[in-house]
Amino acid sequence: MGQIINDLFYGGIQPYQKEYYCEHKERMKYIEKDLIKTLNDKQKELLDSYKIACGNHESKIAYKNFSYGFKLASKMIFEALK
């Protein structure tokens, strides 16, 4: 079996854990700090729930993009080997 398949199966490759630099990440943290100062406890709970929902949504989108890319690459390799 190929090394990449072993690495993927045994967790040596974890593309879902790779972080990419986002120029907006620091700005978002700054805005969130300012926003939290203006919220009451109930609103802070809602914001936390919203952030969790956004994270879950982003994870699902990342999975779908990874899956699509993997399938597309597989099709390209299959075509190249014909």
N, C-alpha and C positions, 0 to 999 in steps of 0.2 A: 504494500500500500504506500502511496506517496506521503512524503513528510508533511505536506500542507494539510492533507486530510487528517492525519494523526493529530497535528497541532490543533486543528479546528475541533475535532472530536474531544480531545482531552483538555481543551480550554486554553491552549497556548496562544490561540488567536481569538481575541474578543473584540470584534469591530464595534460592538455596541457600547463599549466602555471608552472608546477613543474620544477625547475631547478636542474640539477645534476652537481656535481663537475666534472670538466674536468681538468686534470693535465696540459693540453696543453693550456688552455685558457689564462693564464698569459703570457706564452711564445709568443703566437700569438699576443697579444696586444703589446708586446715589439717589435716584428718584424714589425708589422704594423706601429708603430711610426717611426722606422728607415726607412721603405720603403717610407712613406709619405714625409719625408725630401728630398728624391731624385726625387720626381715626380713634373711635371709641372701641371698647373691647369686642363688641358684636361685629363691628366692621373689620377688625383685625382677624377675627375668626373667619369671616367671609373671604377676606383676602388670602388667608392661608389655604382655604378650601379651593379657591380659584387657582392658586399656584400649583396645588397638587393636581388638579384637573388638567391644567396646561402641561405639566410634566408628563402625565399619562398620555395625553394627546400627542405630544412631541415624540414619545417613545413609540407609539403606534405608527406614526408617520415615518420615523426612522426605520422601523422594521419593514414597512411596505417599500420604502426606497431601496433598502438593502436587498430585499427579496427580488424586486424588479431588476436591479442591477445584476444580481447573480444570475437570474434567468436569462437576461439579455446577453451577458458574457458567455453563458453556456451555449446559447444558440449561435453566437458568433464563432465559438470554437468548433461546434458541430459543423457549421457551414464550411469553415476553413479546412476541416478534415475530410470533406467529401471528395 
